[in-house]
């Protein structure tokens, strides 16, 4: 009977399965966060709060600080965080490798908005994601704005979803990178934005900062061909004991 129900659901375009680390990227991430004792998440590129909301839905009770540069998305992000004392939304800003002001290209789907020019492959893969406008935002380095948020934190997860701008965010985090226990970042397998680093280069950069790839989560898939265009990589500081301590000492700041 159980198999019959599964077949009927599959024919209707649905899958039924028990949620576990084997079947759910969100459950896998929740397990990693629990085992590494993450107590602060820096949510870079928070959009309207999807990532932070998913963390809460999967049991994470620690602090979250979300950053978002788009005015409309930032307003919705603030609304999403209301009523959650452990979820703070930083003032509207973009994060990168310098200080000043930056032009953000606004995508039709909001999620694909970027400082960088969008390439044709992206628009073909996701109709409706093309740019429809632009706006300016303050540009800050994470190591200039993060210290106050990091106060009292033990193990910190730096999550980066900035549509091709991930390497610039990492450069801007140089001054606080020793406070970071884990990095989760979007990683492209094919060029989607002009000047963005691809998977191999971004992996090499993060590994040069004393982290190692620990998990890969499904990401952006071409709607027509099914090709994987992006994944999320989760990196832990090299030498991390998954029980929550390091084999060669404590995390900085503990």
Secondary structure, 3 states (H helix, E strand, C coil): CHHHHHHHHHHCCCCCCCCCCCCCHHHHHHHHHHHCCEEEEEEECCCCCHHHHHHHHCCCCCEEEEECCCHHHHHHHHHHHCCCCCEEECCCCEECCCCEEEEEEEECCCCCCECCCECHHHHHHCCCCCEEEEEEEEEECHHHHCHHHHCCCCEEEEEECCCCCHHHHHHHCHHHHHHEEEEEEEEECCCCECCCCEHHHHHHHHHCCCEEEEEEEECCECCCCCCECEEEEEEEECCECCCCCECCECCCCC
